[in-house]
């Protein structure tokens, strides 16, 4: 019987594990067969405090894992299959075993929604990105494209203008999901241009990105536009579908009732699986810390 089972091994899950183990709680992390989350797919991380020269995403995750293990976390690299959170002790089926715990922290993250066009996946980190705050400095004085028409696209575009020479927002409609305030801000920025009613249908380049093929969805005309980078900001897919009984919002993000608590007592949530606002490694780590402290308090209260 574990005090806490943490499902997920990105910055939120591993930070939660560091806190729960240091609080002497018997902790199991269901890390997934591919452990470490989205940072395992990035290169240089320059915005995680404590690394003045930056750090490679996989190295940062390896450090977090080592730190959690150093404090006694048991980490298994198997996939979560299903959970029974209907009554305590909670049951978690993962790999070929069933584990039991008094409390659960869900930290399964979210995946970037990609365009799914030819030339995209193989150029992630070589001109294709989903995180302007992480990668904008690599595009100093370059021309970049942002795909999307929501708040994320507007925000990514504004962040990019601090470095890039020009930013073109390519959006599939001529109306926007973005809030008026964020749209106005983007429109007022002299570095930002808009290409509307258009879809990126292919990303091109020998090794790094050099252009995209665009399709005008009204005229069906295709054209090529030179660019050094493509920032995809068309939303995220939270990994929440596998938790029956856990309340989610209309986009699938887990609903937080109060201080990392889900609708089920004893089940807490941390990171991108509930956070549709910030989605940064450092905020995920912060939520992991908060969920661990809440789980610790809740367990104390149960036993006290
Ligand atoms: P949204 O779902 O709001 O917007 C996604 C955008 O991407 C839409 O314009 C959509 O087009 C477009 N899109 C979706 N799929 C495709 C596709 N396959 N090809 C081309 N375009 C596509 O997601 P966001 O990530 O922008 O925002 C998520 C939430 O986070 C929102 O609630 C937002 O308000 C919030 N947020 C808030 C911020 C802030 O306040 N600072 C910053 C960032 C996000 P279409 O419009 O045609 O559907």
Boltz pocket constraint, residues with backbone or C-beta under 6 A from the ligand:
constraints:
  - pocket:
      binder: B
      contacts: [[A, 114], [A, 115], [A, 147], [A, 148], [A, 149], [A, 150], [A, 151], [A, 152], [A, 153], [A, 155], [A, 172], [A, 173], [A, 175], [A, 176], [A, 177], [A, 178], [A, 199], [A, 233], [A, 234], [A, 235], [A, 236], [A, 276], [A, 277]]
      max_distance: 6.0
